[in-house]
Amino acid sequence: MIEGYVTVRDIAEKWGVKPRTVQILCAKGKIEGATKFGDVWAIPVDAEKPTDGRVTTGEYRNWRKKEG
């Protein structure tokens, strides 16, 4: 790999996620500095894991029942 960059697999192991998740984050532009060479993503070594924006508190559970 290019000096200062790592592969999707390396970042996935470092962050504890699946490689496909890293690919999706790269495609959506959530990882700053990630560049695609052909069909391979090159990610900066010092890239930080983006925050997970999903709601995991259950706040929206049964939201339809609460409106009435």
N, CA, C and O atoms as a Tinker XYZ file with bonds, in Angstrom:
   272  protein
     1  N      0.853000   -1.182000    0.000000    73     2
     2  CA     0.000000    0.000000    0.000000    64     1     3
     3  C      0.893000    1.238000    0.000000    63     2     4     5
     4  O      2.094000    1.150000    0.256000    81     3
     5  N      0.313000    2.349000   -0.280000    73     3     6
     6  CA     1.016000    3.632000   -0.374000    64     5     7
     7  C      1.426000    4.101000    1.032000    63     6     8     9
     8  O      0.709000    3.871000    2.005000    81     7
     9  N      2.552000    4.740000    1.117000    73     7    10
    10  CA     3.068000    5.257000    2.393000    64     9    11
    11  C      2.051000    6.186000    3.056000    63    10    12    13
    12  O      1.579000    7.137000    2.434000    81    11
    13  N      1.717000    5.913000    4.303000    73    11    14
    14  CA     0.775000    6.745000    5.045000    64    13    15
    15  C     -0.676000    6.332000    4.890000    63    14    16    17
    16  O     -1.559000    6.953000    5.482000    81    15
    17  N     -0.938000    5.302000    4.109000    73    15    18
    18  CA    -2.298000    4.818000    3.902000    64    17    19
    19  C     -2.386000    3.334000    4.254000    63    18    20    21
    20  O     -1.394000    2.608000    4.180000    81    19
    21  N     -3.585000    2.893000    4.637000    73    19    22
    22  CA    -3.829000    1.486000    4.941000    64    21    23
    23  C     -5.042000    1.011000    4.161000    63    22    24    25
    24  O     -5.758000    1.802000    3.546000    81    23
    25  N     -5.260000   -0.299000    4.197000    73    23    26
    26  CA    -6.365000   -0.890000    3.454000    64    25    27
    27  C     -7.647000   -0.899000    4.284000    63    26    28    29
    28  O     -7.638000   -0.616000    5.482000    81    27
    29  N     -8.727000   -1.226000    3.624000    73    27    30
    30  CA   -10.028000   -1.333000    4.284000    64    29    31
    31  C     -9.963000   -2.400000    5.371000    63    30    32    33
    32  O    -10.499000   -2.210000    6.463000    81    31
    33  N     -9.316000   -3.511000    5.078000    73    31    34
    34  CA    -9.226000   -4.613000    6.041000    64    33    35
    35  C     -8.483000   -4.185000    7.306000    63    34    36    37
    36  O     -8.887000   -4.535000    8.414000    81    35
    37  N     -7.404000   -3.432000    7.141000    73    35    38
    38  CA    -6.623000   -2.968000    8.298000    64    37    39
    39  C     -7.448000   -2.039000    9.187000    63    38    40    41
    40  O     -7.445000   -2.176000   10.410000    81    39
    41  N     -8.146000   -1.103000    8.569000    73    39    42
    42  CA    -8.982000   -0.168000    9.331000    64    41    43
    43  C    -10.132000   -0.902000   10.012000    63    42    44    45
    44  O    -10.472000   -0.594000   11.155000    81    43
    45  N    -10.735000   -1.868000    9.321000    73    43    46
    46  CA   -11.840000   -2.639000    9.909000    64    45    47
    47  C    -11.380000   -3.365000   11.171000    63    46    48    49
    48  O    -12.101000   -3.385000   12.168000    81    47
    49  N    -10.198000   -3.956000   11.139000    73    47    50
    50  CA    -9.665000   -4.633000   12.319000    64    49    51
    51  C     -9.371000   -3.635000   13.444000    63    50    52    53
    52  O     -9.641000   -3.909000   14.613000    81    51
    53  N     -8.820000   -2.487000   13.080000    73    51    54
    54  CA    -8.475000   -1.458000   14.066000    64    53    55
    55  C     -9.719000   -0.916000   14.768000    63    54    56    57
    56  O     -9.713000   -0.712000   15.982000    81    55
    57  N    -10.792000   -0.684000   13.997000    73    55    58
    58  CA   -12.018000   -0.115000   14.545000    64    57    59
    59  C    -13.001000   -1.153000   15.074000    63    58    60    61
    60  O    -13.968000   -0.797000   15.747000    81    59
    61  N    -12.771000   -2.432000   14.780000    73    59    62
    62  CA   -13.665000   -3.480000   15.254000    64    61    63
    63  C    -14.979000   -3.544000   14.499000    63    62    64    65
    64  O    -16.021000   -3.844000   15.083000    81    63
    65  N    -14.937000   -3.264000   13.205000    73    63    66
    66  CA   -16.135000   -3.347000   12.355000    64    65    67
    67  C    -15.819000   -4.243000   11.160000    63    66    68    69
    68  O    -14.680000   -4.673000   10.978000    81    67
    69  N    -16.829000   -4.516000   10.360000    73    67    70
    70  CA   -16.640000   -5.341000    9.175000    64    69    71
    71  C    -16.069000   -4.496000    8.032000    63    70    72    73
    72  O    -16.328000   -3.295000    7.955000    81    71
    73  N    -15.290000   -5.129000    7.142000    73    71    74
    74  CA   -14.728000   -4.384000    6.010000    64    73    75
    75  C    -15.792000   -3.703000    5.150000    63    74    76    77
    76  O    -15.559000   -2.605000    4.645000    81    75
    77  N    -16.935000   -4.324000    4.977000    73    75    78
    78  CA   -17.998000   -3.730000    4.172000    64    77    79
    79  C    -18.477000   -2.414000    4.785000    63    78    80    81
    80  O    -18.803000   -1.473000    4.061000    81    79
    81  N    -18.521000   -2.347000    6.101000    73    79    82
    82  CA   -18.915000   -1.111000    6.778000    64    81    83
    83  C    -17.938000    0.007000    6.445000    63    82    84    85
    84  O    -18.350000    1.141000    6.199000    81    83
    85  N    -16.650000   -0.305000    6.436000    73    83    86
    86  CA   -15.635000    0.694000    6.103000    64    85    87
    87  C    -15.786000    1.141000    4.652000    63    86    88    89
    88  O    -15.652000    2.327000    4.351000    81    87
    89  N    -16.064000    0.201000    3.756000    73    87    90
    90  CA   -16.269000    0.549000    2.348000    64    89    91
    91  C    -17.450000    1.502000    2.185000    63    90    92    93
    92  O    -17.376000    2.464000    1.420000    81    91
    93  N    -18.520000    1.238000    2.894000    73    91    94
    94  CA   -19.709000    2.092000    2.816000    64    93    95
    95  C    -19.396000    3.486000    3.359000    63    94    96    97
    96  O    -19.802000    4.487000    2.769000    81    95
    97  N    -18.674000    3.555000    4.481000    73    95    98
    98  CA   -18.295000    4.851000    5.048000    64    97    99
    99  C    -17.425000    5.638000    4.074000    63    98   100   101
   100  O    -17.575000    6.853000    3.946000    81    99
   101  N    -16.519000    4.949000    3.391000    73    99   102
   102  CA   -15.670000    5.615000    2.392000    64   101   103
   103  C    -16.509000    6.142000    1.238000    63   102   104   105
   104  O    -16.327000    7.279000    0.801000    81   103
   105  N    -17.422000    5.323000    0.746000    73   103   106
   106  CA   -18.258000    5.702000   -0.395000    64   105   107
   107  C    -19.150000    6.900000   -0.067000    63   106   108   109
   108  O    -19.437000    7.720000   -0.939000    81   107
   109  N    -19.591000    7.003000    1.194000    73   107   110
   110  CA   -20.445000    8.111000    1.606000    64   109   111
   111  C    -19.647000    9.357000    1.973000    63   110   112   113
   112  O    -20.225000   10.402000    2.269000    81   111
   113  N    -18.315000    9.247000    1.954000    73   111   114
   114  CA   -17.471000   10.395000    2.266000    64   113   115
   115  C    -17.352000   10.678000    3.743000    63   114   116   117
   116  O    -17.028000   11.803000    4.123000    81   115
   117  N    -17.602000    9.703000    4.584000    73   115   118
   118  CA   -17.565000    9.901000    6.032000    64   117   119
   119  C    -16.155000    9.779000    6.612000    63   118   120   121
   120  O    -15.910000   10.217000    7.736000    81   119
   121  N    -15.223000    9.184000    5.852000    73   119   122
   122  CA   -13.846000    9.060000    6.311000    64   121   123
   123  C    -13.004000   10.081000    5.555000    63   122   124   125
   124  O    -12.805000    9.976000    4.344000    81   123
   125  N    -12.518000   11.062000    6.289000    73   123   126
   126  CA   -11.766000   12.153000    5.681000    64   125   127
   127  C    -10.428000   11.660000    5.132000    63   126   128   129
   128  O     -9.671000   10.988000    5.833000    81   127
   129  N    -10.147000   11.996000    3.882000    73   127   130
   130  CA    -8.886000   11.642000    3.264000    64   129   131
   131  C     -8.877000   10.309000    2.546000    63   130   132   133
   132  O     -7.872000    9.957000    1.928000    81   131
   133  N     -9.971000    9.553000    2.609000    73   131   134
   134  CA   -10.035000    8.261000    1.923000    64   133   135
   135  C    -10.082000    8.495000    0.413000    63   134   136   137
   136  O    -10.833000    9.341000   -0.071000    81   135
   137  N     -9.274000    7.739000   -0.316000    73   135   138
   138  CA    -9.169000    7.879000   -1.760000    64   137   139
   139  C     -9.323000    6.512000   -2.410000    63   138   140   141
   140  O     -8.869000    5.504000   -1.869000    81   139
   141  N     -9.957000    6.484000   -3.557000    73   139   142
   142  CA   -10.153000    5.224000   -4.258000    64   141   143
   143  C     -9.188000    5.132000   -5.438000    63   142   144   145
   144  O     -9.137000    6.023000   -6.285000    81   143
   145  N     -8.427000    4.041000   -5.477000    73   143   146
   146  CA    -7.522000    3.755000   -6.580000    64   145   147
   147  C     -8.056000    2.522000   -7.288000    63   146   148   149
   148  O     -7.890000    1.401000   -6.807000    81   147
   149  N     -8.701000    2.731000   -8.439000    73   147   150
   150  CA    -9.336000    1.609000   -9.126000    64   149   151
   151  C    -10.518000    1.122000   -8.309000    63   150   152   153
   152  O    -11.501000    1.844000   -8.136000    81   151
   153  N    -10.424000   -0.103000   -7.806000    73   151   154
   154  CA   -11.512000   -0.633000   -6.976000    64   153   155
   155  C    -11.072000   -0.832000   -5.527000    63   154   156   157
   156  O    -11.724000   -1.554000   -4.773000    81   155
   157  N     -9.964000   -0.190000   -5.134000    73   155   158
   158  CA    -9.418000   -0.340000   -3.782000    64   157   159
   159  C     -9.396000    1.011000   -3.080000    63   158   160   161
   160  O     -8.962000    2.010000   -3.654000    81   159
   161  N     -9.868000    1.038000   -1.824000    73   159   162
   162  CA    -9.835000    2.260000   -1.037000    64   161   163
   163  C     -8.512000    2.366000   -0.296000    63   162   164   165
   164  O     -8.028000    1.378000    0.256000    81   163
   165  N     -7.928000    3.550000   -0.280000    73   163   166
   166  CA    -6.733000    3.856000    0.503000    64   165   167
   167  C     -7.161000    4.852000    1.582000    63   166   168   169
   168  O     -7.667000    5.934000    1.282000    81   167
   169  N     -6.950000    4.466000    2.838000    73   167   170
   170  CA    -7.414000    5.262000    3.968000    64   169   171
   171  C     -6.199000    5.746000    4.757000    63   170   172   173
   172  O     -5.304000    4.952000    5.048000    81   171
   173  N     -6.147000    7.037000    5.111000    73   171   174
   174  CA    -5.008000    7.538000    5.886000    64   173   175
   175  C     -4.851000    6.768000    7.199000    63   174   176   177
   176  O     -5.837000    6.387000    7.829000    81   175
   177  N     -3.611000    6.547000    7.596000    73   175   178
   178  CA    -3.316000    5.794000    8.818000    64   177   179
   179  C     -3.948000    6.454000   10.041000    63   178   180   181
   180  O     -4.413000    5.765000   10.949000    81   179
   181  N     -3.965000    7.776000   10.067000    73   179   182
   182  CA    -4.476000    8.490000   11.235000    64   181   183
   183  C     -5.961000    8.849000   11.136000    63   182   184   185
   184  O     -6.444000    9.695000   11.889000    81   183
   185  N     -6.685000    8.212000   10.215000    73   183   186
   186  CA    -8.116000    8.495000   10.058000    64   185   187
   187  C     -8.868000    8.098000   11.327000    63   186   188   189
   188  O     -8.585000    7.070000   11.941000    81   187
   189  N     -9.828000    8.935000   11.701000    73   187   190
   190  CA   -10.614000    8.667000   12.899000    64   189   191
   191  C    -11.942000    8.037000   12.515000    63   190   192   193
   192  O    -12.519000    8.344000   11.471000    81   191
   193  N    -12.410000    7.154000   13.377000    73   191   194
   194  CA   -13.680000    6.460000   13.139000    64   193   195
   195  C    -14.824000    7.463000   13.269000    63   194   196   197
   196  O    -14.932000    8.152000   14.283000    81   195
   197  N    -15.689000    7.549000   12.238000    73   195   198
   198  CA   -16.823000    8.467000   12.335000    64   197   199
   199  C    -17.822000    7.988000   13.390000    63   198   200   201
   200  O    -17.923000    6.794000   13.673000    81   199
   201  N    -18.547000    8.928000   13.956000    73   199   202
   202  CA   -19.538000    8.559000   14.967000    64   201   203
   203  C    -20.716000    7.867000   14.305000    63   202   204   205
   204  O    -21.049000    8.133000   13.150000    81   203
   205  N    -21.331000    6.984000   15.051000    73   203   206
   206  CA   -22.490000    6.236000   14.577000    64   205   207
   207  C    -23.735000    7.061000   14.875000    63   206   208   209
   208  O    -24.069000    7.272000   16.041000    81   207
   209  N    -24.422000    7.529000   13.844000    73   207   210
   210  CA   -25.564000    8.411000   14.023000    64   209   211
   211  C    -26.883000    7.714000   14.280000    63   210   212   213
   212  O    -27.920000    8.367000   14.396000    81   211
   213  N    -26.855000    6.386000   14.371000    73   211   214
   214  CA   -28.111000    5.669000   14.594000    64   213   215
   215  C    -28.583000    5.827000   16.034000    63   214   216   217
   216  O    -27.770000    5.936000   16.952000    81   215
   217  N    -29.898000    5.837000   16.230000    73   215   218
   218  CA   -30.491000    5.935000   17.558000    64   217   219
   219  C    -30.530000    4.535000   18.155000    63   218   220   221
   220  O    -31.146000    3.631000   17.590000    81   219
   221  N    -29.878000    4.357000   19.289000    73   219   222
   222  CA   -29.848000    3.045000   19.930000    64   221   223
   223  C    -30.517000    3.058000   21.296000    63   222   224   225
   224  O    -30.477000    2.064000   22.020000    81   223
   225  N    -31.133000    4.186000   21.651000    73   223   226
   226  CA   -31.744000    4.317000   22.968000    64   225   227
   227  C    -33.161000    3.772000   23.007000    63   226   228   229
   228  O    -33.724000    3.594000   24.087000    81   227
   229  N    -33.744000    3.504000   21.849000    73   227   230
   230  CA   -35.130000    3.068000   21.808000    64   229   231
   231  C    -36.092000    4.230000   21.872000    63   230   232   233
   232  O    -37.292000    4.031000   22.058000    81   231
   233  N    -35.590000    5.435000   21.722000    73   231   234
   234  CA   -36.399000    6.646000   21.838000    64   233   235
   235  C    -37.559000    6.657000   20.855000    63   234   236   237
   236  O    -38.630000    7.172000   21.174000    81   235
   237  N    -37.367000    6.102000   19.673000    73   235   238
   238  CA   -38.408000    6.143000   18.645000    64   237   239
   239  C    -39.241000    4.867000   18.593000    63   238   240   241
   240  O    -40.021000    4.685000   17.659000    81   239
   241  N    -39.097000    4.002000   19.553000    73   239   242
   242  CA   -39.900000    2.779000   19.580000    64   241   243
   243  C    -41.365000    3.130000   19.789000    63   242   244   245
   244  O    -41.709000    3.948000   20.642000    81   243
   245  N    -42.206000    2.506000   19.006000    73   243   246
   246  CA   -43.665000    2.706000   19.098000    64   245   247
   247  C    -44.060000    4.179000   18.993000    63   246   248   249
   248  O    -44.986000    4.612000   19.677000    81   247
   249  N    -43.386000    4.946000   18.161000    73   247   250
   250  CA   -43.655000    6.368000   18.054000    64   249   251
   251  C    -45.046000    6.653000   17.501000    63   250   252   253
   252  O    -45.621000    7.704000   17.784000    81   251
   253  N    -45.584000    5.738000   16.725000    73   251   254
   254  CA   -46.939000    5.953000   16.197000    64   253   255
   255  C    -47.987000    5.896000   17.293000    63   254   256   257
   256  O    -48.988000    6.610000   17.225000    81   255
   257  N    -47.780000    5.070000   18.292000    73   255   258
   258  CA   -48.738000    4.929000   19.383000    64   257   259
   259  C    -48.720000    6.129000   20.320000    63   258   260   261
   260  O    -49.706000    6.373000   21.015000    81   259
   261  N    -47.635000    6.878000   20.358000    73   259   262
   262  CA   -47.494000    7.999000   21.281000    64   261   263
   263  C    -48.174000    9.277000   20.792000    63   262   264   265
   264  O    -48.427000   10.185000   21.584000    81   263
   265  N    -48.473000    9.355000   19.481000    73   263   266
   266  CA   -49.032000   10.591000   18.933000    64   265   267
   267  C    -50.467000   10.856000   19.349000    63   266   268   269
   268  O    -50.849000   12.017000   19.498000    81   267
   269  N    -51.257000    9.846000   19.538000    73   267   270
   270  CA   -52.687000   10.019000   19.757000    64   269   271
   271  C    -53.049000   10.434000   21.085000    63   270   272
   272  O    -54.232000   10.609000   21.376000    81   271
